Amino acid sequence: MTILITGATGQVGGTAARLLAASGESVRALVRDTSATHDLNGVQIVGGSFEDSASLKLAMEGVDTLFLAGRDSPDTVALLGNVLQQAQKSSVRHVVKLSAIGARPDSSVELMRDHYAVDQMLKASPLCWTLLQPHLYMQNLLRFADSVQHEGKISAPMADRRFPLVDTRDVGAAAAAVLRNPTAHASRTYQLTGPEAYSYDDVANALSAVMQRHIIYEAVSPESFEKSLVESGVPGWRAFDLAHIASAYGAPDCRVSPDFKELVGYTPTPIETFFKDYIGAFSK
Ligand SMILES: NC(=O)c1ccc[n+]([C@@H]2O[C@H](COP(=O)([O-])OP(=O)(O)OC[C@H]3O[C@@H](n4cnc5c(N)ncnc54)[C@H](OP(=O)(O)O)[C@@H]3O)[C@@H](O)[C@H]2O)c1
């Protein structure tokens, strides 16, 4: 049985591919840039992309389980839809898709509407499926590394709400656990969160403790955050989603989920450990 990993040069797919290869699974990765795979030891590399159907056909030869993960874009639904179409013409039987907590058709942000659309497409197909729905990634906080370093603050449009941020390394470990034995997880949706829900004041306090330096959280409006992203060159569609992401989560979406521990057997990474592991990025 060969497992095909997409998004393997990314955070979650990369972790999943490395863990599966290290435990002796037959793992193949579809990558756009085959020179960017130095950390994928033991993984068979196939060049290709979601746009290129011929490359998908080749990559799926002899594959029965596919991990579907990509980067948000205005073309997500068409691109991932193309992958699902190719999968149905191939030996693939089971697709494990990286989705998101908050994926729904009437979400305020496009990336959640897109996840919902692709999730529904997969569920309506003859393929077996499993959905992995993480909450916000702790690694998103790396975007604030410069302002932490130079201004001692995290300015974000997250108000005073609490979010159970999850480490992408845990999401990758959960993906590997499902991909090893997909049949046991057929037709299941797993919500992947950290061990507790954190306010951004909690986040700043945890970073302060690890850095031994006072870091503050400054709540900013979604509108001013969006404007500053656009001014720094972020495309409008992306700036809107990043600025308004908090509104994509209702209160039930922000509960801590037991699913990670059930899948992997240990407690997910707390924010303090995340900051200890990534301290170099914040103090360069
Ligand atoms: N950020 C969050 O808080 C959060 C929370 C929940 C869910 N999510 C979801 O997680 C996903 C992103 O996961 P991630 O952070 O692990 O990914 P990532 O690090 O952003 O990497 C994206 C991966 O997708 C690949 N890719 C992009 N476009 C492609 C294409 N056209 N053809 C083939 N491969 C393509 C990239 O390849 P290259 O290296 O060639 O670019 C890369 O390997 C998104 O769907 C996002 O909505 C994010």
PDBQT file of the ligand as one rigid body, heavy atoms in Angstrom, charges set to zero:
ROOT
HETATM    1  N1  LIG A 301      -3.253  28.473   9.235  1.00  0.00    +0.000 N 
HETATM    2  C1  LIG A 301      -4.199  27.991  10.030  1.00  0.00    +0.000 C 
HETATM    3  O1  LIG A 301      -4.393  28.445  11.170  1.00  0.00    +0.000 OA
HETATM    4  C2  LIG A 301      -5.052  26.844   9.550  1.00  0.00    +0.000 A 
HETATM    5  C3  LIG A 301      -5.997  26.293  10.417  1.00  0.00    +0.000 A 
HETATM    6  C4  LIG A 301      -6.798  25.230   9.967  1.00  0.00    +0.000 A 
HETATM    7  C5  LIG A 301      -6.639  24.744   8.686  1.00  0.00    +0.000 A 
HETATM    8  N2  LIG A 301      -5.714  25.310   7.868  1.00  0.00    +0.000 N 
HETATM    9  C6  LIG A 301      -5.574  24.779   6.500  1.00  0.00    +0.000 C 
HETATM   10  O2  LIG A 301      -4.333  24.123   6.385  1.00  0.00    +0.000 OA
HETATM   11  C7  LIG A 301      -3.953  24.136   5.006  1.00  0.00    +0.000 C 
HETATM   12  C8  LIG A 301      -2.514  24.529   4.880  1.00  0.00    +0.000 C 
HETATM   13  O3  LIG A 301      -1.736  23.536   5.514  1.00  0.00    +0.000 OA
HETATM   14  P1  LIG A 301      -0.197  23.782   5.801  1.00  0.00    +0.000 P 
HETATM   15  O4  LIG A 301      -0.051  24.998   6.658  1.00  0.00    +0.000 OA
HETATM   16  O5  LIG A 301       0.393  22.506   6.221  1.00  0.00    +0.000 OA
HETATM   17  O6  LIG A 301       0.295  24.141   4.333  1.00  0.00    +0.000 OA
HETATM   18  P2  LIG A 301       1.489  25.117   3.911  1.00  0.00    +0.000 P 
HETATM   19  O7  LIG A 301       2.633  24.981   4.845  1.00  0.00    +0.000 OA
HETATM   20  O8  LIG A 301       0.898  26.463   3.628  1.00  0.00    +0.000 OA
HETATM   21  O9  LIG A 301       1.908  24.455   2.529  1.00  0.00    +0.000 OA
HETATM   22  C9  LIG A 301       1.028  24.348   1.454  1.00  0.00    +0.000 C 
HETATM   23  C10 LIG A 301       1.435  23.147   0.639  1.00  0.00    +0.000 C 
HETATM   24  O10 LIG A 301       0.548  23.030  -0.487  1.00  0.00    +0.000 OA
HETATM   25  C11 LIG A 301       1.358  22.924  -1.663  1.00  0.00    +0.000 C 
HETATM   26  N3  LIG A 301       0.638  23.488  -2.808  1.00  0.00    +0.000 N 
HETATM   27  C12 LIG A 301       0.084  24.714  -2.888  1.00  0.00    +0.000 A 
HETATM   28  N4  LIG A 301      -0.475  24.892  -4.097  1.00  0.00    +0.000 NA
HETATM   29  C13 LIG A 301      -0.253  23.742  -4.799  1.00  0.00    +0.000 A 
HETATM   30  C14 LIG A 301      -0.576  23.312  -6.116  1.00  0.00    +0.000 A 
HETATM   31  N5  LIG A 301      -1.240  24.121  -6.958  1.00  0.00    +0.000 N 
HETATM   32  N6  LIG A 301      -0.192  22.074  -6.500  1.00  0.00    +0.000 NA
HETATM   33  C15 LIG A 301       0.483  21.263  -5.652  1.00  0.00    +0.000 A 
HETATM   34  N7  LIG A 301       0.821  21.614  -4.375  1.00  0.00    +0.000 NA
HETATM   35  C16 LIG A 301       0.458  22.850  -3.970  1.00  0.00    +0.000 A 
HETATM   36  C17 LIG A 301       2.592  23.741  -1.341  1.00  0.00    +0.000 C 
HETATM   37  O11 LIG A 301       3.617  23.438  -2.247  1.00  0.00    +0.000 OA
HETATM   38  P3  LIG A 301       4.817  24.503  -2.550  1.00  0.00    +0.000 P 
HETATM   39  O12 LIG A 301       5.848  24.259  -1.467  1.00  0.00    +0.000 OA
HETATM   40  O13 LIG A 301       5.270  24.129  -3.907  1.00  0.00    +0.000 OA
HETATM   41  O14 LIG A 301       4.223  25.882  -2.478  1.00  0.00    +0.000 OA
HETATM   42  C18 LIG A 301       2.864  23.278   0.084  1.00  0.00    +0.000 C 
HETATM   43  O15 LIG A 301       3.463  22.010   0.115  1.00  0.00    +0.000 OA
HETATM   44  C19 LIG A 301      -4.908  25.092   4.297  1.00  0.00    +0.000 C 
HETATM   45  O16 LIG A 301      -5.868  24.353   3.607  1.00  0.00    +0.000 OA
HETATM   46  C20 LIG A 301      -5.528  25.852   5.440  1.00  0.00    +0.000 C 
HETATM   47  O17 LIG A 301      -6.832  26.340   5.143  1.00  0.00    +0.000 OA
HETATM   48  C21 LIG A 301      -4.910  26.333   8.262  1.00  0.00    +0.000 A 
ENDROOT
TORSDOF 0
